[in-house]
Amino acid sequence: MKEYQAVMLRLSRHARDDEDALTDLLNERSRSGWRPAMMSQDDHRLTLIFERPSDTEA
C-alpha cells in the first residue's frame, strides 16, 4: 500500500521565485522519502501529488 500527499503551490508573478519554491518543495519531500506522482497546473497554482510506500508495506 502507498501513502499519498497533495501539495498546492501558489504561483507568483516572478518565475525565479516560483523556481526556487518548487525546488525547495521537491528537495524537502525527497529527503522525507516522497516521490512526485502527478502534477496539475492552472494560472495561479501548481498541485503536486507525492507518494511513498506506507510503513506497513514489506
C-alpha positions in Angstrom: 0.0 0.0 0.0 1.1 3.6 -0.6 0.7 6.9 1.2 -0.2 10.0 -0.8 0.3 13.7 -0.1 -1.2 16.6 -2.0 0.6 20.0 -2.0 -0.7 23.2 -3.6 1.9 25.8 -4.5 0.6 29.2 -5.2 2.4 30.8 -8.2 3.7 34.3 -8.1 4.4 36.7 -11.0 8.1 36.0 -10.7 9.4 32.9 -12.4 12.7 32.8 -10.4 10.7 32.8 -7.1 8.5 30.1 -8.4 11.5 28.0 -9.4 13.1 28.4 -6.0 9.9 27.5 -4.2 9.3 24.4 -6.4 13.0 23.3 -6.0 12.8 23.7 -2.2 9.5 21.7 -2.1 10.8 18.9 -4.2 14.1 18.6 -2.2 12.2 18.7 1.1 9.8 16.0 0.2 12.5 13.9 -1.4 14.5 13.9 1.8 11.4 12.5 3.6 11.0 9.7 1.1 8.2 11.2 -1.0 8.3 10.9 -4.8 6.3 13.1 -7.3 3.5 11.0 -8.8 1.3 13.6 -10.5 1.2 17.3 -11.3 -1.5 19.7 -12.4 -1.2 23.4 -13.1 -3.5 26.3 -13.8 -2.8 30.1 -14.0 -2.5 30.6 -10.2 -1.3 27.4 -8.6 0.6 24.1 -9.1 -0.8 21.0 -7.5 1.6 18.1 -6.8 0.7 14.6 -5.6 3.5 12.8 -3.9 3.6 9.1 -3.0 5.7 6.8 -0.8 5.4 3.2 0.5 3.5 3.0 3.7 5.3 1.9 6.9 3.3 -1.3 6.9 4.5 -2.3 3.4 7.1 -5.0 3.4 
